[in-house]
Amino acid sequence: MSRPVARGPRVTPASRFGANLAYERRRRCLSMSELARIAGTHASEVSRLERGLRDPRLSTIVRVARALELPVSVLLEQVDRCPVVLRATLWAVL
């Protein structure tokens, strides 16, 4: 099974992480529910992570990596090559 590549105009660090997570979960023949149970989270959270809809917290990355018996670096492969969009918060000055 080859590692999937997050592609398209909106490749983000979260989508790259999600592609890595989905690949490793499937490689181990785990359902989202099974992984969620082992990692101590919900299947809906695993789904959102795999689809790149959430920026995972460091604690979540560590829990999922431990559940998959992987070093964190495997889930973060290629994440550093994704463009990062910085959002500025605007404050109104009264």
KEGU-459672 format. One record per atom (N, C-alpha, C): chain; y negated, z, x. Coordinates in nm, 4 decimals, always signed. Example, Ala and Ser with C-alpha at 12.3 -4.5 7.8 and 13.67 -1.06 7.14 Angstrom:
<sites>
(site "A",(+0.5690,+0.7800,+1.3190)),
(site "A",(+0.4500,+0.7800,+1.2300)),
(site "A",(+0.3300,+0.7800,+1.3200)),
(site "A",(+0.2250,+0.7080,+1.2850)),
(site "A",(+0.1060,+0.7140,+1.3670)),
(site "A",(-0.0030,+0.7870,+1.2900)),
</sites>
This chain:
<sites>
(site "A",(+0.1166,+0.0000,+0.0852)),
(site "A",(+0.0000,+0.0000,+0.0000)),
(site "A",(-0.1227,+0.0000,+0.0897)),
(site "A",(-0.2099,-0.0949,+0.0696)),
(site "A",(-0.3295,-0.1026,+0.1531)),
(site "A",(-0.4406,-0.0181,+0.0915)),
(site "A",(-0.5267,+0.0306,+0.1770)),
(site "A",(-0.6381,+0.1156,+0.1335)),
(site "A",(-0.7373,+0.0310,+0.0547)),
(site "A",(-0.7753,+0.0743,-0.0664)),
(site "A",(-0.8716,-0.0015,-0.1459)),
(site "A",(-1.0105,+0.0068,-0.0847)),
(site "A",(-1.0895,-0.0923,-0.1128)),
(site "A",(-1.2253,-0.0967,-0.0603)),
(site "A",(-1.3217,-0.0914,-0.1773)),
(site "A",(-1.4148,+0.0022,-0.1712)),
(site "A",(-1.5198,+0.0078,-0.2720)),
(site "A",(-1.6166,-0.1060,-0.2408)),
(site "A",(-1.6330,-0.1961,-0.3349)),
(site "A",(-1.7179,-0.3131,-0.3117)),
(site "A",(-1.8208,-0.3274,-0.4222)),
(site "A",(-1.9136,-0.4147,-0.3979)),
(site "A",(-2.0129,-0.4452,-0.4994)),
(site "A",(-2.1510,-0.4010,-0.4563)),
(site "A",(-2.2474,-0.4299,-0.5417)),
(site "A",(-2.3855,-0.3995,-0.5069)),
(site "A",(-2.4163,-0.2503,-0.5069)),
(site "A",(-2.3296,-0.1682,-0.5673)),
(site "A",(-2.3570,-0.0260,-0.5796)),
(site "A",(-2.2553,+0.0599,-0.5063)),
(site "A",(-2.2133,+0.0161,-0.3873)),
(site "A",(-2.1226,+0.0985,-0.3080)),
(site "A",(-2.2016,+0.2172,-0.2559)),
(site "A",(-2.1544,+0.3344,-0.2910)),
(site "A",(-2.2219,+0.4578,-0.2531)),
(site "A",(-2.1233,+0.5466,-0.1769)),
(site "A",(-2.1729,+0.6490,-0.1116)),
(site "A",(-2.0795,+0.7430,-0.0494)),
(site "A",(-1.9817,+0.8021,-0.1512)),
(site "A",(-2.0293,+0.8297,-0.2720)),
(site "A",(-1.9419,+0.8860,-0.3756)),
(site "A",(-1.8336,+0.7870,-0.4177)),
(site "A",(-1.8682,+0.6587,-0.4297)),
(site "A",(-1.7671,+0.5594,-0.4696)),
(site "A",(-1.6660,+0.5355,-0.3577)),
(site "A",(-1.7119,+0.5407,-0.2321)),
(site "A",(-1.6191,+0.5256,-0.1182)),
(site "A",(-1.5235,+0.6447,-0.1123)),
(site "A",(-1.5779,+0.7668,-0.1290)),
(site "A",(-1.4943,+0.8865,-0.1333)),
(site "A",(-1.3938,+0.8750,-0.2473)),
(site "A",(-1.4398,+0.8302,-0.3624)),
(site "A",(-1.3523,+0.8160,-0.4796)),
(site "A",(-1.2393,+0.7171,-0.4566)),
(site "A",(-1.2695,+0.6063,-0.3906)),
(site "A",(-1.1653,+0.5079,-0.3594)),
(site "A",(-1.0614,+0.5680,-0.2642)),
(site "A",(-1.1082,+0.6436,-0.1659)),
(site "A",(-1.0159,+0.7103,-0.0727)),
(site "A",(-0.9293,+0.8125,-0.1460)),
(site "A",(-0.9914,+0.8903,-0.2342)),
(site "A",(-0.9194,+0.9919,-0.3102)),
(site "A",(-0.8125,+0.9276,-0.3986)),
(site "A",(-0.8499,+0.8236,-0.4722)),
(site "A",(-0.7535,+0.7563,-0.5604)),
(site "A",(-0.6368,+0.6996,-0.4809)),
(site "A",(-0.6662,+0.6388,-0.3672)),
(site "A",(-0.5614,+0.5818,-0.2824)),
(site "A",(-0.4629,+0.6895,-0.2371)),
(site "A",(-0.5150,+0.8000,-0.1860)),
(site "A",(-0.4281,+0.9059,-0.1345)),
(site "A",(-0.3497,+0.9739,-0.2467)),
(site "A",(-0.4107,+0.9908,-0.3626)),
(site "A",(-0.3399,+1.0505,-0.4768)),
(site "A",(-0.2251,+0.9616,-0.5210)),
(site "A",(-0.2513,+0.8332,-0.5350)),
(site "A",(-0.1463,+0.7393,-0.5776)),
(site "A",(-0.0369,+0.7267,-0.4730)),
(site "A",(-0.0769,+0.7305,-0.3474)),
(site "A",(+0.0205,+0.7219,-0.2388)),
(site "A",(+0.1228,+0.8357,-0.2470)),
(site "A",(+0.0795,+0.9477,-0.2989)),
(site "A",(+0.1675,+1.0640,-0.3137)),
(site "A",(+0.2317,+1.0711,-0.4518)),
(site "A",(+0.2107,+0.9677,-0.5325)),
(site "A",(+0.2689,+0.9594,-0.6678)),
(site "A",(+0.2297,+1.0794,-0.7542)),
(site "A",(+0.1045,+1.1204,-0.7442)),
(site "A",(+0.0533,+1.2301,-0.8252)),
(site "A",(-0.0340,+1.1753,-0.9365)),
(site "A",(-0.0249,+1.2357,-1.0528)),
(site "A",(-0.1183,+1.2018,-1.1600)),
(site "A",(-0.2474,+1.2789,-1.1349)),
(site "A",(-0.3527,+1.2404,-1.2056)),
(site "A",(-0.4786,+1.3133,-1.1935)),
(site "A",(-0.4598,+1.4582,-1.2365)),
(site "A",(-0.3802,+1.4787,-1.3407)),
(site "A",(-0.3547,+1.6142,-1.3901)),
(site "A",(-0.2812,+1.6983,-1.2871)),
(site "A",(-0.1831,+1.6391,-1.2211)),
(site "A",(-0.1085,+1.7123,-1.1188)),
(site "A",(-0.1984,+1.7506,-1.0017)),
(site "A",(-0.2790,+1.6549,-0.9555)),
(site "A",(-0.3703,+1.6848,-0.8457)),
(site "A",(-0.4702,+1.7918,-0.8865)),
(site "A",(-0.5223,+1.7815,-1.0071)),
(site "A",(-0.6191,+1.8798,-1.0555)),
(site "A",(-0.5579,+2.0197,-1.0587)),
(site "A",(-0.4359,+2.0302,-1.1052)),
(site "A",(-0.3689,+2.1602,-1.1113)),
(site "A",(-0.3531,+2.2201,-0.9721)),
(site "A",(-0.3085,+2.1383,-0.8762)),
(site "A",(-0.2882,+2.1856,-0.7388)),
(site "A",(-0.4213,+2.2243,-0.6740)),
(site "A",(-0.5255,+2.1462,-0.7022)),
(site "A",(-0.6572,+2.1695,-0.6407)),
(site "A",(-0.7399,+2.2748,-0.7136)),
(site "A",(-0.6938,+2.3170,-0.8311)),
(site "A",(-0.7678,+2.4186,-0.9061)),
(site "A",(-0.8908,+2.3653,-0.9756)),
(site "A",(-0.8802,+2.2438,-1.0295)),
(site "A",(-0.9916,+2.1836,-1.1023)),
(site "A",(-0.9361,+2.1160,-1.2272)),
(site "A",(-1.0163,+2.0351,-1.2944)),
(site "A",(-0.9742,+1.9663,-1.4160)),
(site "A",(-0.9478,+1.8186,-1.3875)),
(site "A",(-0.8585,+1.7590,-1.4659)),
(site "A",(-0.8286,+1.6167,-1.4509)),
(site "A",(-0.9537,+1.5318,-1.4725)),
(site "A",(-1.0411,+1.5755,-1.5611)),
(site "A",(-1.1647,+1.4997,-1.5852)),
(site "A",(-1.2528,+1.4989,-1.4607)),
(site "A",(-1.2511,+1.6078,-1.3852)),
(site "A",(-1.3277,+1.6135,-1.2603)),
(site "A",(-1.2695,+1.5170,-1.1577)),
(site "A",(-1.1370,+1.5124,-1.1466)),
(site "A",(-1.0715,+1.4190,-1.0547)),
(site "A",(-1.1067,+1.2761,-1.0948)),
(site "A",(-1.1046,+1.2480,-1.2238)),
(site "A",(-1.1400,+1.1146,-1.2726)),
(site "A",(-1.2827,+1.0768,-1.2349)),
(site "A",(-1.3771,+1.1673,-1.2562)),
(site "A",(-1.5175,+1.1384,-1.2216)),
(site "A",(-1.5343,+1.1176,-1.0711)),
(site "A",(-1.4625,+1.1968,-0.9909)),
(site "A",(-1.4696,+1.1802,-0.8456)),
(site "A",(-1.4145,+1.0441,-0.8043)),
(site "A",(-1.2994,+1.0071,-0.8589)),
(site "A",(-1.2379,+0.8795,-0.8219)),
(site "A",(-1.3231,+0.7599,-0.8629)),
(site "A",(-1.3950,+0.7728,-0.9716)),
(site "A",(-1.4812,+0.6627,-1.0171)),
(site "A",(-1.6179,+0.6647,-0.9501)),
(site "A",(-1.6419,+0.7625,-0.8644)),
(site "A",(-1.7691,+0.7700,-0.7925)),
(site "A",(-1.8855,+0.8127,-0.8783)),
(site "A",(-1.8561,+0.8819,-0.9880)),
(site "A",(-1.9618,+0.9239,-1.0794)),
(site "A",(-2.0242,+1.0568,-1.0399)),
(site "A",(-1.9616,+1.1267,-0.9461)),
(site "A",(-2.0130,+1.2551,-0.8999)),
(site "A",(-2.0170,+1.2586,-0.7499)),
(site "A",(-2.1206,+1.3188,-0.6968)),
(site "A",(-2.1251,+1.3484,-0.5539)),
(site "A",(-2.0502,+1.4801,-0.5372)),
(site "A",(-1.9370,+1.4779,-0.4689)),
(site "A",(-1.8580,+1.6009,-0.4599)),
(site "A",(-1.9237,+1.7054,-0.3703)),
(site "A",(-1.9079,+1.8315,-0.4089)),
(site "A",(-1.9536,+1.9411,-0.3238)),
(site "A",(-1.8551,+1.9550,-0.2087)),
(site "A",(-1.9003,+2.0132,-0.1004)),
(site "A",(-1.8136,+2.0330,+0.0149)),
(site "A",(-1.6902,+2.1139,-0.0222)),
(site "A",(-1.7061,+2.2162,-0.1027)),
(site "A",(-1.5920,+2.2991,-0.1427)),
(site "A",(-1.4891,+2.2172,-0.2212)),
(site "A",(-1.5352,+2.1227,-0.3016)),
(site "A",(-1.4441,+2.0362,-0.3770)),
(site "A",(-1.3684,+1.9428,-0.2832)),
(site "A",(-1.4385,+1.8864,-0.1858)),
(site "A",(-1.3737,+1.7981,-0.0884)),
(site "A",(-1.2640,+1.8737,-0.0147)),
(site "A",(-1.2927,+1.9955,+0.0266)),
(site "A",(-1.1950,+2.0765,+0.1004)),
(site "A",(-1.0758,+2.1103,+0.0120)),
(site "A",(-1.1004,+2.1517,-0.1129)),
(site "A",(-0.9894,+2.1854,-0.2039)),
(site "A",(-0.8991,+2.0662,-0.2297)),
(site "A",(-0.9585,+1.9501,-0.2525)),
(site "A",(-0.8790,+1.8298,-0.2805)),
(site "A",(-0.8013,+1.7880,-0.1559)),
(site "A",(-0.8642,+1.7940,-0.0402)),
(site "A",(-0.7949,+1.7589,+0.0843)),
(site "A",(-0.6759,+1.8517,+0.1078)),
(site "A",(-0.6948,+1.9802,+0.0848)),
(site "A",(-0.5839,+2.0755,+0.1011)),
(site "A",(-0.4728,+2.0477,+0.0012)),
(site "A",(-0.5097,+2.0158,-0.1220)),
(site "A",(-0.4095,+1.9859,-0.2254)),
(site "A",(-0.3261,+1.8634,-0.1868)),
(site "A",(-0.3898,+1.7665,-0.1215)),
(site "A",(-0.3197,+1.6449,-0.0773)),
(site "A",(-0.2572,+1.6611,+0.0613)),
(site "A",(-0.2784,+1.7794,+0.1207)),
(site "A",(-0.2283,+1.8086,+0.2551)),
(site "A",(-0.2791,+1.7063,+0.3568)),
(site "A",(-0.4115,+1.6859,+0.3525)),
(site "A",(-0.4794,+1.5901,+0.4388)),
(site "A",(-0.5952,+1.6573,+0.5112)),
(site "A",(-0.6310,+1.6065,+0.6282)),
(site "A",(-0.7581,+1.6502,+0.6853)),
(site "A",(-0.8731,+1.5911,+0.6030)),
(site "A",(-0.9805,+1.6631,+0.5927)),
(site "A",(-1.0976,+1.6171,+0.5168)),
(site "A",(-1.1428,+1.4793,+0.5647)),
(site "A",(-1.1299,+1.4531,+0.6930)),
(site "A",(-1.1771,+1.3261,+0.7501)),
(site "A",(-1.1118,+1.2041,+0.6854)),
(site "A",(-0.9902,+1.2173,+0.6362)),
(site "A",(-0.9225,+1.1036,+0.5723)),
(site "A",(-0.9954,+1.0657,+0.4435)),
(site "A",(-1.0371,+1.1646,+0.3673)),
(site "A",(-1.1085,+1.1361,+0.2422)),
(site "A",(-1.2504,+1.0856,+0.2671)),
(site "A",(-1.3031,+1.1133,+0.3860)),
(site "A",(-1.4402,+1.0716,+0.4178)),
(site "A",(-1.4463,+0.9427,+0.5007)),
(site "A",(-1.3315,+0.8782,+0.5224)),
(site "A",(-1.3316,+0.7534,+0.5995)),
(site "A",(-1.4254,+0.6513,+0.5364)),
(site "A",(-1.5056,+0.5888,+0.6176)),
(site "A",(-1.5982,+0.4819,+0.5788)),
(site "A",(-1.7159,+0.5297,+0.4943)),
(site "A",(-1.7211,+0.6575,+0.4599)),
(site "A",(-1.8317,+0.7085,+0.3786)),
(site "A",(-1.9631,+0.6949,+0.4533)),
(site "A",(-1.9597,+0.7141,+0.5851)),
(site "A",(-2.0830,+0.7072,+0.6636)),
(site "A",(-2.1403,+0.5671,+0.6728)),
(site "A",(-2.0653,+0.4667,+0.6321)),
(site "A",(-2.1134,+0.3279,+0.6376)),
(site "A",(-2.1780,+0.2821,+0.5083)),
(site "A",(-2.1793,+0.3677,+0.4083)),
(site "A",(-2.2399,+0.3329,+0.2795)),
(site "A",(-2.3894,+0.3599,+0.2836)),
(site "A",(-2.4662,+0.2749,+0.2169)),
(site "A",(-2.6102,+0.3003,+0.2109)),
(site "A",(-2.6377,+0.4242,+0.1267)),
(site "A",(-2.7387,+0.4974,+0.1652)),
(site "A",(-2.7769,+0.6179,+0.0919)),
(site "A",(-2.9151,+0.5949,+0.0343)),
(site "A",(-2.9270,+0.6207,-0.0947)),
(site "A",(-3.0567,+0.6069,-0.1615)),
(site "A",(-3.1178,+0.7451,-0.1724)),
(site "A",(-3.2337,+0.7605,-0.1133)),
(site "A",(-3.3037,+0.8880,-0.1213)),
(site "A",(-3.3971,+0.8855,-0.2405)),
(site "A",(-3.3904,+0.9900,-0.3191)),
(site "A",(-3.4764,+0.9989,-0.4361)),
(site "A",(-3.5829,+1.1046,-0.4120)),
(site "A",(-3.7042,+1.0688,-0.4344)),
(site "A",(-3.8140,+1.1638,-0.4184)),
(site "A",(-3.8466,+1.2266,-0.5526)),
(site "A",(-3.8776,+1.3518,-0.5506)),
(site "A",(-3.9216,+1.4211,-0.6718)),
(site "A",(-4.0736,+1.4216,-0.6707)),
(site "A",(-4.1299,+1.3769,-0.7783)),
(site "A",(-4.2750,+1.3726,-0.7889)),
(site "A",(-4.3238,+1.4936,-0.8669)),
(site "A",(-4.4207,+1.5605,-0.8115)),
(site "A",(-4.4803,+1.6758,-0.8780)),
(site "A",(-4.6235,+1.6408,-0.9181)),
(site "A",(-4.6564,+1.6704,-1.0387)),
(site "A",(-4.7931,+1.6459,-1.0856)),
(site "A",(-4.8819,+1.7582,-1.0348)),
(site "A",(-4.9915,+1.7198,-0.9775)),
(site "A",(-5.0880,+1.8178,-0.9299)),
(site "A",(-5.1960,+1.8338,-1.0369)),
(site "A",(-5.2115,+1.9557,-1.0830)),
(site "A",(-5.3091,+1.9800,-1.1894)),
(site "A",(-5.4400,+2.0279,-1.1320)),
</sites>
